Amino acid sequence: MDYSFIIRKAIIEDAPAVHNILLNAFEGYKTASGIPGSLDALAESIKSIEEDIVGKDVLIAFMDNAPVGTVRIGAVDSETAILSRLGVMPGHQNIGIGKSLMNMVDKLAIEKCFKKVVLYTASKNFDLIRFYYSRGFFVDSTSKARGYVRAMLVKEYTI
């Protein structure tokens, strides 16, 4: 079956939709990863999403005019960006939306001349780790500071 969707930069008016995607996607992520306690993504406000839309590159994916995915990329410094809040609505996962969002992250990273992109994810979530590896990331380090094994993954770009 063929699917088509549109990815664009989010605007302020998209903040409630981004918030809804995060609530739905990260509830599943938390369960699949066996994470105890709370997650920042689940406690995020619409106001903080609006601030990120202004200060970072927030992407949103639509399928049949419905918001179904999102991701953010922001500068850490002139050479490094951080990817955060990649989420796809349950029921729309595993059809290429996440991969397409990651392709857009690659384009933005190259366009902005970043040498690497970092992200953090639960290391016990095998499917997600495998997904990031398939996108060119590798585990750089792990930490238990948040109560679970959290991996820092890195993707390097030759510019």
Secondary structure, DSSP 8 states (H G I E B T S, - for coil): -----EEEE--GGGHHHHHHHHHHHHHHHHHHHT--S--HHHH--HHHHHHHHHHSEEEEEEETTEEEEEEEEEESSSSEEEEEEEEE-TTSTTSSHHHHHHHHHHHHHHHTT-SEEEEEEETT-HHHHHHHHHTT-EEEEEE-TTSS-EEEEEEE---
